[in-house]
Amino acid sequence: MKVAKFGGSSVASAEMLQKVASIIKDDPQRKFIVVSAPGKRFSEDIKVTDLFIKLGEQYNSGQDVEGTLQKITDRFMSITKDLDLSDEIAERIKNESKRLLKETSNSSHLMDALKAMGEDSLARVLSAYLNKIGLDATYVNPKDAGIFVSDDPGDAQVLEHSYDKIYKLREKEGIIVIPGFYGYTEKGVLTTFPRGGSDITGSIIAAGIEAELYENFTDVSSVYSINPAIIDEPNEIKFLTYKEMRELSYSGFSVFHDEALIPAFNKNIPVCIKNTNEPEAPGTMIVANKEEYNGPIVGIASDKGFASIYVSKYLMNREIGFGRNLLNILVEEQISFEHAPSGIDSMSVIVRSDQLTEKKEQRLMSRIKQELDVDYVSITHGLGMVVIVGEGLSNRVNVAAIATTAIAKAGVNIEMINQGSSDVSMMFGIREEDINKAVKSLYLDFFESAMVVR
């Protein structure tokens, strides 16, 4: 049995859903289907999930919601009309949305319920269409599928006992269509995963039914070694390990949600990234271990929007608990950190800039200075992170030398290097405006230069 998950671009229109149906029909092993909400049909289009978020925000702020609700209804109506399906599903969306707005008092639960409507409605549409073309398909709600999650709106985690119930789905006949992105708490409250969580649902179902393969259909034929927006026609990656893919996803690759692989990884289920528009292409396989390594790294990722909290104190290294006390202040201010490189008398903590409002930033600096009695504290914004990824990175001679030389040749100053205990990635902190220059130079030296150490 296979689990096939189709992303937002794959279900954005009736035409795309016809392609999806053809892919499902071509392989009887694709019994479990997980879908996202309709994504963009063209660059200026709006994702359905974003429309539902707008609907919730308008309602919470006392604005009129009819215009946004009509846009959502029209979007689904255009799909069902082109697929020659009943208008009933589109009408249900309008009625259910109005009910949620009227009856859901908790704003967090309301937003989760609205955000999930896109996936839920699309799963109903696809199930109806599959039956229309002669396939035996059934829509299954995540609660009935057994997806139970923690009570963390917008950030749910699957509960371990879910997998035993999900396994029973194997007993069902025909094709099972499940909406992605959400589950239910033990008290029966709909709760969503982080944004992009349909990938997580697909991975959970694959782990639960112990699938032979988890196929993730998107709008690219493989994972590339670098963002194609930076380098034209970059190398395609045929095989990746779970660790490599997670590092790349976390560090800016948009192909896969960075948490999505964990359930599949735990059950050792291979994952294949495939293209809905080119389903015959082999795609990129993600596995626990791979036998061939074609070079010292498999990919280069980058991301913007970081800030560095720099703290200096003479004899810091002799002060027991200094690092813990610094991080405790961040915890109390509800700031998560990404990296924490340190020296003898100094320590930097890298955080996402969007966590720091002007008021919180001033309070944070004041607390660090007063409570930790430091000599100096500063916060620098505008940092970007460039990450090179590859299994066994720390055991490969000259990788760091090649990387730092490439960045230097691009005329870019390195403000931070972080590898630590990682055997899979090496990270460089640079100014945001220098990211593309650094990435291009790294790609040239690692993937196009004959001098690269194998």
C-alpha positions in Angstrom: 0.0 0.0 0.0 1.1 3.5 -0.8 0.1 6.9 0.7 0.0 9.7 -1.8 -0.2 13.3 -0.6 -1.1 16.1 -3.1 -0.1 19.7 -2.2 -1.9 22.9 -2.8 -0.6 23.5 -6.3 -1.7 19.9 -7.3 -5.3 20.6 -6.3 -5.6 24.3 -7.2 -8.2 23.8 -10.0 -10.5 21.3 -11.6 -7.8 20.6 -14.3 -5.3 19.7 -11.7 -7.7 17.5 -9.8 -8.3 15.6 -13.1 -4.5 15.0 -13.2 -4.6 13.8 -9.6 -7.4 11.4 -10.3 -5.5 10.0 -13.3 -2.4 9.4 -11.1 -4.5 7.6 -8.5 -6.2 5.5 -11.1 -2.9 4.5 -12.7 -1.6 2.7 -9.6 -4.1 0.6 -7.5 -1.5 0.6 -4.7 -2.3 4.3 -4.1 -5.1 3.5 -1.7 -4.6 6.3 0.9 -4.8 9.9 -0.4 -4.1 13.0 1.6 -4.9 16.4 0.2 -4.1 20.1 1.0 -6.4 23.0 0.4 -6.4 24.5 -3.1 -3.3 26.6 -3.6 -2.5 29.3 -6.2 -3.6 28.8 -9.8 -1.3 31.7 -10.9 1.2 33.9 -9.2 -1.3 36.7 -8.2 -3.9 34.2 -7.0 -4.7 33.7 -3.3 -4.5 30.3 -1.5 -7.8 29.1 -0.1 -6.2 28.7 3.4 -5.2 32.4 3.3 -8.8 33.3 2.4 -10.1 31.4 5.4 -7.5 33.1 7.7 -8.7 36.5 6.4 -12.3 35.4 7.1 -11.4 34.7 10.7 -9.5 37.9 11.2 -12.3 39.9 9.7 -14.8 38.3 12.0 -12.7 38.7 15.1 -12.2 42.4 14.3 -15.9 43.1 13.7 -15.6 43.5 9.9 -18.0 42.3 7.3 -17.1 38.8 6.1 -19.6 38.3 3.3 -17.2 39.3 0.5 -14.4 36.9 1.6 -16.9 34.1 2.3 -18.3 34.5 -1.2 -14.8 34.4 -2.7 -14.2 31.1 -1.0 -17.6 29.7 -2.1 -17.0 30.8 -5.7 -13.5 29.2 -5.7 -15.0 25.8 -4.8 -18.0 26.3 -7.0 -15.8 26.8 -10.0 -14.0 23.5 -9.2 -17.2 21.5 -8.7 -18.8 23.0 -11.8 -15.9 22.2 -14.1 -15.8 18.6 -12.6 -19.6 18.4 -13.2 -20.3 17.7 -9.5 -23.1 18.9 -7.3 -23.1 22.4 -5.8 -23.8 20.8 -2.5 -20.2 20.8 -1.3 -19.7 24.5 -2.1 -22.9 25.4 -0.3 -21.8 23.3 2.7 -18.7 25.4 3.0 -20.7 28.6 3.2 -23.1 27.2 5.8 -20.5 25.5 7.9 -18.3 28.6 7.9 -21.3 30.7 9.1 -22.0 28.1 11.8 -18.4 28.2 13.0 -18.3 32.0 13.2 -21.5 32.0 15.2 -20.9 29.1 17.6 -17.1 29.0 18.2 -16.3 31.3 21.1 -12.6 30.5 21.5 -10.7 32.6 18.8 -7.8 30.1 18.5 -10.2 27.2 18.0 -12.2 29.2 15.5 -9.1 30.0 13.4 -8.0 26.3 13.4 -11.5 25.2 12.4 -11.6 27.7 9.6 -8.1 27.0 8.4 -9.0 23.3 8.2 -12.0 23.9 6.0 -10.0 24.1 2.8 -8.5 20.7 3.2 -11.7 19.1 4.5 -13.8 20.5 1.6 -11.2 19.6 -1.1 -11.1 16.0 0.3 -14.9 15.8 -0.1 -14.6 17.2 -3.7 -11.9 14.7 -4.7 -13.7 11.7 -3.2 -16.9 12.7 -5.1 -15.0 13.0 -8.3 -13.2 9.7 -8.0 -16.5 8.0 -7.5 -17.9 9.9 -10.5 -15.1 8.4 -12.8 -15.8 4.9 -11.6 -13.4 4.5 -8.6 -14.5 3.3 -5.2 -13.5 6.2 -2.9 -14.5 7.3 0.6 -13.9 10.5 2.4 -12.6 9.9 5.9 -12.5 12.6 8.6 -9.2 12.8 10.6 -11.2 11.9 13.8 -12.5 8.8 12.2 -9.1 8.0 10.8 -7.7 8.1 14.3 -5.5 11.3 14.1 -5.5 12.4 17.8 -3.3 15.4 18.6 -2.1 17.6 21.5 -4.2 20.6 22.5 -1.9 23.2 20.9 -3.9 25.3 18.3 -1.8 25.9 15.2 1.0 23.7 16.5 -0.5 20.3 17.3 1.6 17.2 17.7 0.3 13.7 17.0 -0.4 11.5 20.0 1.4 8.1 19.9 -1.8 6.0 20.4 -3.1 7.4 17.1 -1.1 4.9 15.1 -2.9 1.8 16.4 -6.2 3.2 15.2 -4.8 4.4 11.9 -3.5 0.9 11.2 -7.2 -0.3 11.2 -7.8 1.8 8.0 -6.0 -1.0 6.1 -9.2 -3.0 6.6 -11.3 -0.5 4.6 -12.2 -1.2 1.0 -11.4 1.1 -1.9 -9.6 4.4 -1.9 -9.5 6.5 1.3 -9.3 10.3 1.0 -8.2 12.1 4.1 -7.9 15.9 4.5 -4.5 17.0 5.7 -3.4 19.7 8.2 -5.5 18.8 11.3 -6.5 16.2 13.9 -8.6 16.2 17.0 -7.7 16.5 20.7 -8.8 13.8 23.2 -11.8 16.1 24.0 -12.8 16.2 20.3 -11.6 19.7 19.5 -10.3 20.2 15.9 -6.7 21.4 16.1 -4.3 22.1 13.3 -0.6 21.3 12.7 1.9 24.1 11.9 1.4 25.7 8.5 2.3 23.2 5.7 1.0 20.5 8.0 -0.7 18.4 5.3 2.8 16.9 4.7 2.7 15.9 8.4 -0.7 14.3 7.9 0.6 12.3 5.0 3.6 11.1 7.0 1.4 10.2 10.0 -0.9 8.1 7.8 2.0 6.4 6.1 3.5 5.5 9.5 0.1 4.4 10.8 -0.8 2.0 8.0 2.9 1.0 7.6 3.0 1.9 4.0 5.4 0.6 1.4 6.0 4.2 0.2 4.9 7.7 1.0 4.6 9.7 -2.2 4.5 13.5 -1.9 3.2 15.1 -5.1 4.0 18.8 -5.6 4.9 21.0 -8.6 8.6 20.0 -9.0 10.0 16.8 -10.4 12.7 16.4 -7.7 14.5 18.2 -4.9 17.2 20.4 -6.3 20.6 21.0 -4.8 19.9 24.7 -4.6 16.9 27.0 -5.0 16.2 27.3 -8.8 15.4 30.9 -8.3 19.0 31.6 -7.5 20.7 29.2 -10.0 19.1 28.2 -13.3 18.8 24.4 -13.8 20.6 23.3 -10.7 21.5 19.7 -10.0 18.7 17.3 -9.2 19.1 15.2 -6.1 18.1 11.5 -6.7 18.6 10.3 -3.2 18.5 12.0 0.2 18.6 10.7 3.8 15.9 11.7 6.3 18.5 13.8 8.1 19.6 15.6 5.0 16.0 16.4 4.0 15.1 17.7 7.4 18.1 20.0 7.5 17.4 21.3 4.1 13.7 21.8 4.9 14.4 23.5 8.2 17.0 25.8 6.5 14.8 27.2 3.8 13.8 24.5 1.3 10.1 24.9 0.7 9.5 21.5 -0.9 8.8 19.8 2.4 7.6 20.9 5.9 10.6 20.3 8.2 8.6 18.3 10.7 6.8 16.1 8.2 9.4 13.4 7.9 9.5 12.4 11.6 6.6 9.9 11.6 7.9 8.3 8.4 11.5 8.3 9.8 10.4 6.6 13.0 8.8 3.7 10.9 11.6 3.7 8.3 9.2 4.3 5.4 10.8 5.7 2.2 9.4 9.0 0.9 9.4 10.0 -2.8 8.9 13.6 -3.9 7.1 13.6 -7.3 5.6 16.0 -9.8 1.8 16.0 -10.4 2.5 17.4 -13.9 5.1 14.8 -14.6 4.2 11.7 -12.6 6.3 9.4 -14.6 9.5 11.1 -13.5 11.4 9.2 -10.8 11.5 12.1 -8.4 13.7 12.2 -5.3 13.8 9.3 -2.9 14.2 10.0 0.8 15.5 7.0 2.8 17.1 6.2 6.1 20.5 5.3 4.5 22.0 5.6 1.1 24.9 3.7 -0.4 26.3 6.3 -2.9 27.6 9.7 -2.1 28.3 11.8 -5.2 30.1 14.6 -3.5 30.8 16.1 -0.1 27.4 17.8 0.1 24.0 17.3 -1.4 22.5 20.7 -1.2 22.8 24.4 -0.1 19.9 26.1 1.7 19.4 29.7 2.8 17.0 31.7 4.8 16.5 35.3 5.9 15.0 37.0 8.9 17.4 36.3 11.8 18.8 38.4 14.6 21.8 37.9 16.8 21.7 38.6 20.6 25.4 39.1 21.5 26.4 39.0 25.2 29.9 39.6 26.5 31.2 39.2 30.1 34.7 38.8 31.4 35.3 35.2 32.8 32.0 34.1 31.5 33.4 30.6 31.1 33.9 30.3 34.9 30.4 31.3 35.8 28.4 28.1 36.3 24.9 28.3 34.8 25.4 31.5 32.7 24.2 30.0 29.5 21.2 28.4 31.2 20.3 31.7 32.9 20.5 33.5 29.6 18.3 31.0 27.8 15.8 31.1 30.8 15.3 34.8 30.1 14.5 34.0 26.5 12.0 31.3 27.7 10.3 33.8 30.0 10.0 36.3 27.2 8.6 33.5 24.9 11.4 33.6 22.5 12.7 30.4 20.9 16.3 30.3 19.7 17.9 28.7 16.7 21.6 28.5 17.4 23.9 29.5 20.3 27.6 29.7 19.3 29.9 30.8 22.2 33.4 31.9 23.1 35.3 32.1 26.4 33.9 35.5 27.3 31.0 35.9 24.9 27.9 34.1 23.7 25.6 34.8 20.7 22.0 33.5 20.5 20.4 33.5 17.0 16.7 34.0 17.0 14.0 34.8 14.4 13.7 38.6 14.1 9.9 38.5 14.0 9.8 37.4 17.6 11.3 40.7 18.7 9.0 43.7 18.9 10.7 47.0 19.7 9.3 46.9 23.3 10.3 43.2 23.8 13.8 43.9 22.5 14.4 46.8 24.9 13.0 44.7 27.8 15.2 41.8 26.8 18.4 43.8 26.7 17.6 45.4 30.0 16.9 42.1 31.7 20.1 40.5 30.4 22.2 43.5 31.6 20.7 43.7 35.0 20.0 40.0 35.9 23.2 38.6 34.4 25.5 41.6 35.1 27.1 41.5 31.7 29.7 43.9 30.3 27.9 44.3 27.0 24.8 43.2 25.2 23.6 44.1 21.7 21.0 42.8 19.2 21.8 42.9 15.4 19.1 42.3 12.8 19.3 41.6 9.1 21.2 38.2 9.4 20.8 35.4 6.9 21.8 31.8 7.3 23.4 29.7 4.5 23.6 26.0 5.2 25.5 23.3 3.4 24.1 19.8 3.9 25.5 16.3 3.5 25.7 13.1 5.5 29.1 12.5 7.1 30.1 16.2 6.6 32.4 16.3 9.5 34.4 13.4 8.2 35.1 14.9 4.8 38.4 16.6 4.4 38.5 20.3 3.2 34.7 20.8 3.2 35.0 23.8 5.6 37.9 25.2 3.6 36.0 24.9 0.3 33.0 26.6 1.8 34.8 29.5 3.5 37.0 30.1 0.4 33.9 30.2 -1.8 32.1 32.7 0.4 35.3 34.8 0.6 35.6 34.8 -3.2 32.1 36.2 -3.4 33.3 39.2 -1.3 31.0 38.2 1.6 32.0 38.5 5.3 31.2 35.5 7.5 29.7 36.7 10.8 29.1 33.3 12.3 30.0 29.6 11.7 28.1 26.9 13.5 28.6 23.1 13.1 29.0 21.9 16.6 28.1 18.2 16.9 26.2 18.1 13.6 27.4 15.4 11.2 25.0 16.6 8.5 25.2 20.4 8.2 27.4 23.4 8.5 25.9 26.9 8.9 27.2 30.3 8.0 25.7 33.5 9.3 26.0 36.5 6.8 24.2 39.6 6.0 20.8 39.1 4.3 21.7 41.1 1.3 24.7 38.9 0.6 22.9 35.5 0.6 22.5 35.1 -3.2 26.2 36.0 -3.8 27.4 33.5 -1.2 25.0 30.7 -2.4 26.0 31.1 -6.1 29.7 30.9 -5.2 29.2 27.9 -3.0 27.3 26.1 -5.8 30.0 26.8 -8.3 32.7 25.4 -6.0 30.8 22.4 -4.7 28.9 21.3 -7.8 30.7 22.6 -10.9 34.4 22.7 -9.9 36.6 19.8 -10.6 38.6 20.5 -7.5 35.9 19.3 -5.1 37.1 16.5 -2.8 35.0 13.3 -3.3 
